[in-house]
Amino acid sequence: MSSQDIPEENLPAEQDHAHGAVKVADEENPFADPGLPPHEHRIQDIDERAAKRSERTVALLFTVSMLATIGFIASYVTVPDDKSIFVFPIGHLSAMNFALGLTLGVALFCIGAGAVHWARTLMSDVEIADERHPIEAPAEVREKVIADFKQGAKESAIGRRKLIRNTMLGAVALVPLSGVMLLRDLGPLPGTSLRHTAWSKGKLLVNMNTNEPLRPEDVAVGSLTFAKPEGLEEHDENFQTEIAKAALMIVRLQPENIKDKRELEWSHEGIVAYSKICTHVGCPISLYEQQTHHVLCPCHQSTFDLSDGARVIFGPAGHALPQLRIGVNDEGYLEALGDFEEPVGPAFWERG
């Protein structure tokens, strides 16, 4: 149906926007202004049933967007990140990536398509000619802008088309949740996991090189040995995570050279066990100076005195290396008498 088929009295009142007005060229103005073409009314302008159909279409698109956003969140939570699917003709894809991309794409597309369909079928499409004006905005221009804005809001029918307005607000409100859900990829909160390691009472000290439990006689005075907890193997799935907290330095000092009282109590015949993880940024400490009993972090040269509670004597490290209390079991092997009493490694946001 076109506007030519509608009786003149059913057509909307035409505003004076110079539609179809053509200026004639003359000597003073040799270039004629062709003016604007005659305005063609849309079916929605003259048939409320057609307008209702467009309104329902827009509302449907916004509703689909909301459902797609919910699907995005559900996919992120429920689809395993290691699952793959075959999609013809692309091939094998990550099921999670495919689900997230598809649902987020549908959510954004439906918002855009709904907005475009709303503008093309229900908002006013009357062309308006406006004269150019200076860049500055005098009072009358500001008043005109405000009036035009109010007129545009009125013509958009956002107040009268409540179904469109409500579904649009719902779709726009839900879409940002997709971004919020992606923040989950920053990882779970550490909780108390940074305060505990794989060490516990009775765990044997195992030599990192030989993979054999250590006896006191295996540790010579002035030597540096690296140890790990019994039961922690390199092929374990969580090996890197656990060894990053549980790696141990074993050094044997003469008991009379140990200055710190607690360090002496927590040692066995001068054998002391300290965390290998630097308290600056977590680098592994591997340099030991036998004469001074100092250990040096190779990353930023933080230096710790193992004869005096592993306190910091140089560098950017903020606190001493944690000490592990050790002893000897009935079979003569070195064992831990518990976990570290303070978190190992650098300070972290949750640390008290």
Contacts in CASP RR format, 6 or more apart in sequence:
PFRMAT RR
TARGET T0000
AUTHOR 0000-0000-0000
METHOD contacts of the structure
MODEL  1
MSSQDIPEENLPAEQDHAHGAVKVADEENPFADPGLPPHEHRIQDIDERA
AKRSERTVALLFTVSMLATIGFIASYVTVPDDKSIFVFPIGHLSAMNFAL
GLTLGVALFCIGAGAVHWARTLMSDVEIADERHPIEAPAEVREKVIADFK
QGAKESAIGRRKLIRNTMLGAVALVPLSGVMLLRDLGPLPGTSLRHTAWS
KGKLLVNMNTNEPLRPEDVAVGSLTFAKPEGLEEHDENFQTEIAKAALMI
VRLQPENIKDKRELEWSHEGIVAYSKICTHVGCPISLYEQQTHHVLCPCH
QSTFDLSDGARVIFGPAGHALPQLRIGVNDEGYLEALGDFEEPVGPAFWE
RG
1 43 0 8 1.000
1 46 0 8 1.000
1 47 0 8 1.000
2 40 0 8 1.000
3 11 0 8 1.000
3 40 0 8 1.000
3 41 0 8 1.000
3 46 0 8 1.000
6 41 0 8 1.000
6 46 0 8 1.000
10 46 0 8 1.000
11 41 0 8 1.000
11 46 0 8 1.000
12 41 0 8 1.000
12 45 0 8 1.000
12 46 0 8 1.000
14 39 0 8 1.000
15 126 0 8 1.000
17 36 0 8 1.000
17 39 0 8 1.000
17 126 0 8 1.000
17 127 0 8 1.000
17 128 0 8 1.000
17 129 0 8 1.000
18 35 0 8 1.000
18 36 0 8 1.000
18 129 0 8 1.000
19 36 0 8 1.000
19 37 0 8 1.000
19 38 0 8 1.000
19 39 0 8 1.000
19 127 0 8 1.000
20 35 0 8 1.000
20 36 0 8 1.000
20 37 0 8 1.000
20 38 0 8 1.000
21 35 0 8 1.000
21 36 0 8 1.000
22 32 0 8 1.000
22 33 0 8 1.000
22 34 0 8 1.000
22 35 0 8 1.000
23 29 0 8 1.000
23 32 0 8 1.000
23 33 0 8 1.000
23 35 0 8 1.000
24 32 0 8 1.000
25 31 0 8 1.000
25 32 0 8 1.000
35 129 0 8 1.000
36 127 0 8 1.000
36 129 0 8 1.000
39 126 0 8 1.000
39 127 0 8 1.000
42 121 0 8 1.000
42 125 0 8 1.000
43 50 0 8 1.000
44 50 0 8 1.000
44 51 0 8 1.000
44 54 0 8 1.000
44 121 0 8 1.000
44 122 0 8 1.000
45 51 0 8 1.000
51 121 0 8 1.000
51 122 0 8 1.000
54 117 0 8 1.000
54 118 0 8 1.000
54 121 0 8 1.000
54 122 0 8 1.000
55 122 0 8 1.000
55 161 0 8 1.000
55 163 0 8 1.000
55 164 0 8 1.000
56 163 0 8 1.000
57 114 0 8 1.000
57 117 0 8 1.000
58 114 0 8 1.000
58 117 0 8 1.000
58 118 0 8 1.000
58 121 0 8 1.000
58 122 0 8 1.000
58 164 0 8 1.000
58 167 0 8 1.000
58 168 0 8 1.000
59 163 0 8 1.000
59 164 0 8 1.000
59 167 0 8 1.000
61 110 0 8 1.000
61 111 0 8 1.000
61 112 0 8 1.000
61 113 0 8 1.000
61 114 0 8 1.000
61 117 0 8 1.000
62 110 0 8 1.000
62 111 0 8 1.000
62 114 0 8 1.000
62 164 0 8 1.000
62 167 0 8 1.000
62 168 0 8 1.000
62 170 0 8 1.000
62 171 0 8 1.000
63 167 0 8 1.000
63 171 0 8 1.000
64 106 0 8 1.000
64 110 0 8 1.000
65 106 0 8 1.000
65 107 0 8 1.000
65 108 0 8 1.000
65 109 0 8 1.000
65 110 0 8 1.000
65 111 0 8 1.000
65 171 0 8 1.000
65 174 0 8 1.000
65 175 0 8 1.000
66 107 0 8 1.000
66 167 0 8 1.000
66 170 0 8 1.000
66 171 0 8 1.000
66 174 0 8 1.000
68 103 0 8 1.000
68 104 0 8 1.000
68 105 0 8 1.000
68 106 0 8 1.000
68 107 0 8 1.000
68 110 0 8 1.000
69 103 0 8 1.000
69 104 0 8 1.000
69 107 0 8 1.000
69 171 0 8 1.000
69 174 0 8 1.000
69 175 0 8 1.000
69 177 0 8 1.000
69 178 0 8 1.000
70 174 0 8 1.000
71 99 0 8 1.000
71 103 0 8 1.000
72 99 0 8 1.000
72 100 0 8 1.000
72 101 0 8 1.000
72 103 0 8 1.000
72 104 0 8 1.000
72 107 0 8 1.000
72 178 0 8 1.000
72 181 0 8 1.000
73 177 0 8 1.000
73 178 0 8 1.000
73 181 0 8 1.000
75 96 0 8 1.000
75 99 0 8 1.000
75 100 0 8 1.000
75 103 0 8 1.000
76 96 0 8 1.000
76 100 0 8 1.000
76 181 0 8 1.000
76 182 0 8 1.000
76 184 0 8 1.000
77 181 0 8 1.000
79 95 0 8 1.000
79 96 0 8 1.000
79 99 0 8 1.000
80 95 0 8 1.000
80 96 0 8 1.000
81 94 0 8 1.000
81 96 0 8 1.000
83 94 0 8 1.000
83 95 0 8 1.000
83 96 0 8 1.000
84 92 0 8 1.000
84 93 0 8 1.000
84 94 0 8 1.000
84 95 0 8 1.000
85 92 0 8 1.000
85 93 0 8 1.000
85 95 0 8 1.000
85 98 0 8 1.000
86 92 0 8 1.000
86 93 0 8 1.000
87 93 0 8 1.000
87 98 0 8 1.000
104 178 0 8 1.000
107 171 0 8 1.000
107 174 0 8 1.000
107 175 0 8 1.000
107 178 0 8 1.000
108 175 0 8 1.000
110 171 0 8 1.000
111 168 0 8 1.000
111 171 0 8 1.000
111 172 0 8 1.000
111 175 0 8 1.000
114 168 0 8 1.000
115 168 0 8 1.000
118 156 0 8 1.000
118 164 0 8 1.000
122 156 0 8 1.000
122 157 0 8 1.000
122 161 0 8 1.000
122 164 0 8 1.000
123 152 0 8 1.000
123 155 0 8 1.000
123 156 0 8 1.000
123 157 0 8 1.000
124 152 0 8 1.000
124 155 0 8 1.000
124 156 0 8 1.000
133 141 0 8 1.000
137 145 0 8 1.000
157 164 0 8 1.000
158 164 0 8 1.000
158 165 0 8 1.000
159 165 0 8 1.000
190 348 0 8 1.000
190 350 0 8 1.000
191 350 0 8 1.000
194 245 0 8 1.000
194 343 0 8 1.000
194 348 0 8 1.000
194 350 0 8 1.000
194 351 0 8 1.000
195 343 0 8 1.000
196 339 0 8 1.000
197 229 0 8 1.000
197 242 0 8 1.000
197 245 0 8 1.000
197 246 0 8 1.000
197 339 0 8 1.000
197 340 0 8 1.000
197 344 0 8 1.000
198 229 0 8 1.000
198 232 0 8 1.000
198 242 0 8 1.000
198 245 0 8 1.000
198 246 0 8 1.000
199 229 0 8 1.000
199 246 0 8 1.000
199 324 0 8 1.000
199 336 0 8 1.000
199 338 0 8 1.000
199 339 0 8 1.000
199 340 0 8 1.000
200 229 0 8 1.000
200 336 0 8 1.000
200 338 0 8 1.000
200 339 0 8 1.000
201 336 0 8 1.000
201 337 0 8 1.000
201 338 0 8 1.000
202 329 0 8 1.000
202 335 0 8 1.000
202 336 0 8 1.000
202 337 0 8 1.000
202 338 0 8 1.000
203 229 0 8 1.000
203 230 0 8 1.000
203 231 0 8 1.000
203 335 0 8 1.000
203 336 0 8 1.000
203 338 0 8 1.000
204 213 0 8 1.000
204 214 0 8 1.000
204 229 0 8 1.000
204 230 0 8 1.000
204 329 0 8 1.000
204 333 0 8 1.000
204 334 0 8 1.000
204 335 0 8 1.000
204 336 0 8 1.000
205 213 0 8 1.000
205 214 0 8 1.000
205 227 0 8 1.000
205 229 0 8 1.000
205 230 0 8 1.000
205 248 0 8 1.000
205 250 0 8 1.000
205 273 0 8 1.000
205 326 0 8 1.000
205 333 0 8 1.000
205 334 0 8 1.000
205 335 0 8 1.000
205 336 0 8 1.000
206 212 0 8 1.000
206 213 0 8 1.000
206 214 0 8 1.000
206 227 0 8 1.000
206 228 0 8 1.000
206 229 0 8 1.000
206 230 0 8 1.000
206 231 0 8 1.000
206 232 0 8 1.000
207 213 0 8 1.000
207 214 0 8 1.000
207 218 0 8 1.000
207 225 0 8 1.000
207 226 0 8 1.000
207 227 0 8 1.000
208 225 0 8 1.000
208 226 0 8 1.000
208 227 0 8 1.000
208 228 0 8 1.000
208 247 0 8 1.000
209 226 0 8 1.000
213 230 0 8 1.000
213 333 0 8 1.000
213 334 0 8 1.000
214 225 0 8 1.000
214 227 0 8 1.000
214 250 0 8 1.000
214 333 0 8 1.000
214 334 0 8 1.000
215 332 0 8 1.000
215 333 0 8 1.000
215 334 0 8 1.000
216 268 0 8 1.000
216 269 0 8 1.000
216 271 0 8 1.000
216 328 0 8 1.000
216 332 0 8 1.000
216 334 0 8 1.000
218 225 0 8 1.000
219 225 0 8 1.000
219 250 0 8 1.000
219 251 0 8 1.000
219 252 0 8 1.000
219 271 0 8 1.000
219 334 0 8 1.000
220 252 0 8 1.000
221 252 0 8 1.000
221 253 0 8 1.000
221 254 0 8 1.000
222 251 0 8 1.000
222 252 0 8 1.000
222 253 0 8 1.000
222 288 0 8 1.000
222 290 0 8 1.000
223 251 0 8 1.000
223 252 0 8 1.000
224 249 0 8 1.000
224 250 0 8 1.000
224 251 0 8 1.000
224 288 0 8 1.000
224 295 0 8 1.000
225 249 0 8 1.000
225 250 0 8 1.000
225 251 0 8 1.000
226 247 0 8 1.000
226 248 0 8 1.000
226 249 0 8 1.000
226 250 0 8 1.000
226 276 0 8 1.000
227 248 0 8 1.000
227 249 0 8 1.000
227 250 0 8 1.000
227 273 0 8 1.000
228 243 0 8 1.000
228 246 0 8 1.000
228 247 0 8 1.000
228 248 0 8 1.000
229 242 0 8 1.000
229 246 0 8 1.000
229 336 0 8 1.000
232 239 0 8 1.000
232 242 0 8 1.000
232 243 0 8 1.000
232 246 0 8 1.000
233 239 0 8 1.000
236 242 0 8 1.000
244 277 0 8 1.000
245 277 0 8 1.000
245 344 0 8 1.000
245 345 0 8 1.000
246 344 0 8 1.000
247 275 0 8 1.000
247 276 0 8 1.000
247 277 0 8 1.000
247 284 0 8 1.000
248 273 0 8 1.000
248 274 0 8 1.000
248 275 0 8 1.000
248 276 0 8 1.000
248 324 0 8 1.000
249 273 0 8 1.000
249 274 0 8 1.000
249 275 0 8 1.000
249 276 0 8 1.000
249 285 0 8 1.000
249 288 0 8 1.000
249 295 0 8 1.000
249 306 0 8 1.000
249 321 0 8 1.000
250 271 0 8 1.000
250 272 0 8 1.000
250 273 0 8 1.000
250 334 0 8 1.000
251 271 0 8 1.000
251 272 0 8 1.000
251 274 0 8 1.000
251 288 0 8 1.000
251 293 0 8 1.000
251 295 0 8 1.000
251 306 0 8 1.000
252 269 0 8 1.000
252 270 0 8 1.000
252 271 0 8 1.000
252 272 0 8 1.000
253 267 0 8 1.000
253 270 0 8 1.000
253 272 0 8 1.000
253 293 0 8 1.000
253 306 0 8 1.000
253 307 0 8 1.000
254 270 0 8 1.000
255 264 0 8 1.000
255 267 0 8 1.000
255 269 0 8 1.000
255 270 0 8 1.000
257 293 0 8 1.000
257 307 0 8 1.000
258 264 0 8 1.000
258 267 0 8 1.000
258 270 0 8 1.000
258 272 0 8 1.000
258 307 0 8 1.000
259 307 0 8 1.000
259 308 0 8 1.000
259 309 0 8 1.000
260 307 0 8 1.000
260 308 0 8 1.000
260 309 0 8 1.000
262 309 0 8 1.000
262 323 0 8 1.000
263 272 0 8 1.000
263 307 0 8 1.000
263 308 0 8 1.000
263 309 0 8 1.000
263 310 0 8 1.000
263 323 0 8 1.000
264 270 0 8 1.000
266 272 0 8 1.000
266 323 0 8 1.000
266 324 0 8 1.000
266 325 0 8 1.000
266 326 0 8 1.000
266 337 0 8 1.000
267 273 0 8 1.000
267 326 0 8 1.000
268 326 0 8 1.000
268 327 0 8 1.000
268 328 0 8 1.000
268 334 0 8 1.000
271 326 0 8 1.000
271 334 0 8 1.000
272 306 0 8 1.000
272 323 0 8 1.000
273 323 0 8 1.000
273 324 0 8 1.000
273 325 0 8 1.000
273 326 0 8 1.000
273 336 0 8 1.000
274 295 0 8 1.000
274 304 0 8 1.000
274 306 0 8 1.000
274 310 0 8 1.000
274 321 0 8 1.000
274 322 0 8 1.000
274 323 0 8 1.000
274 324 0 8 1.000
275 321 0 8 1.000
275 322 0 8 1.000
275 323 0 8 1.000
275 324 0 8 1.000
275 340 0 8 1.000
275 344 0 8 1.000
275 345 0 8 1.000
276 284 0 8 1.000
276 285 0 8 1.000
276 286 0 8 1.000
277 283 0 8 1.000
277 284 0 8 1.000
277 285 0 8 1.000
277 321 0 8 1.000
277 344 0 8 1.000
277 345 0 8 1.000
278 284 0 8 1.000
278 285 0 8 1.000
278 297 0 8 1.000
278 299 0 8 1.000
278 300 0 8 1.000
278 302 0 8 1.000
278 317 0 8 1.000
278 321 0 8 1.000
278 345 0 8 1.000
278 346 0 8 1.000
279 302 0 8 1.000
279 312 0 8 1.000
279 317 0 8 1.000
279 318 0 8 1.000
279 319 0 8 1.000
279 320 0 8 1.000
279 321 0 8 1.000
279 344 0 8 1.000
279 345 0 8 1.000
279 346 0 8 1.000
279 347 0 8 1.000
280 297 0 8 1.000
280 299 0 8 1.000
280 300 0 8 1.000
280 302 0 8 1.000
280 315 0 8 1.000
280 316 0 8 1.000
280 317 0 8 1.000
280 318 0 8 1.000
280 346 0 8 1.000
281 299 0 8 1.000
281 300 0 8 1.000
281 346 0 8 1.000
282 299 0 8 1.000
282 345 0 8 1.000
282 346 0 8 1.000
283 297 0 8 1.000
283 298 0 8 1.000
283 299 0 8 1.000
283 300 0 8 1.000
285 295 0 8 1.000
285 296 0 8 1.000
285 297 0 8 1.000
285 298 0 8 1.000
285 304 0 8 1.000
285 321 0 8 1.000
286 298 0 8 1.000
287 295 0 8 1.000
287 296 0 8 1.000
287 297 0 8 1.000
287 298 0 8 1.000
288 294 0 8 1.000
288 295 0 8 1.000
288 296 0 8 1.000
288 306 0 8 1.000
289 295 0 8 1.000
289 296 0 8 1.000
292 305 0 8 1.000
293 305 0 8 1.000
293 306 0 8 1.000
293 307 0 8 1.000
294 303 0 8 1.000
294 304 0 8 1.000
294 305 0 8 1.000
294 306 0 8 1.000
294 313 0 8 1.000
295 303 0 8 1.000
295 304 0 8 1.000
295 306 0 8 1.000
295 310 0 8 1.000
295 321 0 8 1.000
296 302 0 8 1.000
296 303 0 8 1.000
297 303 0 8 1.000
297 317 0 8 1.000
300 315 0 8 1.000
300 316 0 8 1.000
300 317 0 8 1.000
301 314 0 8 1.000
301 315 0 8 1.000
302 312 0 8 1.000
302 314 0 8 1.000
302 315 0 8 1.000
302 316 0 8 1.000
302 317 0 8 1.000
303 312 0 8 1.000
303 313 0 8 1.000
303 314 0 8 1.000
303 315 0 8 1.000
304 310 0 8 1.000
304 311 0 8 1.000
304 312 0 8 1.000
304 313 0 8 1.000
304 317 0 8 1.000
304 320 0 8 1.000
304 321 0 8 1.000
305 311 0 8 1.000
305 313 0 8 1.000
309 320 0 8 1.000
309 321 0 8 1.000
309 323 0 8 1.000
310 320 0 8 1.000
310 321 0 8 1.000
310 322 0 8 1.000
310 323 0 8 1.000
311 320 0 8 1.000
312 318 0 8 1.000
312 319 0 8 1.000
312 320 0 8 1.000
318 347 0 8 1.000
319 347 0 8 1.000
322 340 0 8 1.000
322 341 0 8 1.000
322 342 0 8 1.000
322 343 0 8 1.000
322 344 0 8 1.000
322 345 0 8 1.000
323 340 0 8 1.000
324 336 0 8 1.000
324 338 0 8 1.000
324 339 0 8 1.000
324 340 0 8 1.000
325 336 0 8 1.000
325 337 0 8 1.000
325 338 0 8 1.000
326 334 0 8 1.000
326 335 0 8 1.000
326 336 0 8 1.000
326 337 0 8 1.000
327 334 0 8 1.000
327 335 0 8 1.000
327 336 0 8 1.000
327 337 0 8 1.000
328 334 0 8 1.000
328 335 0 8 1.000
329 335 0 8 1.000
343 351 0 8 1.000
END
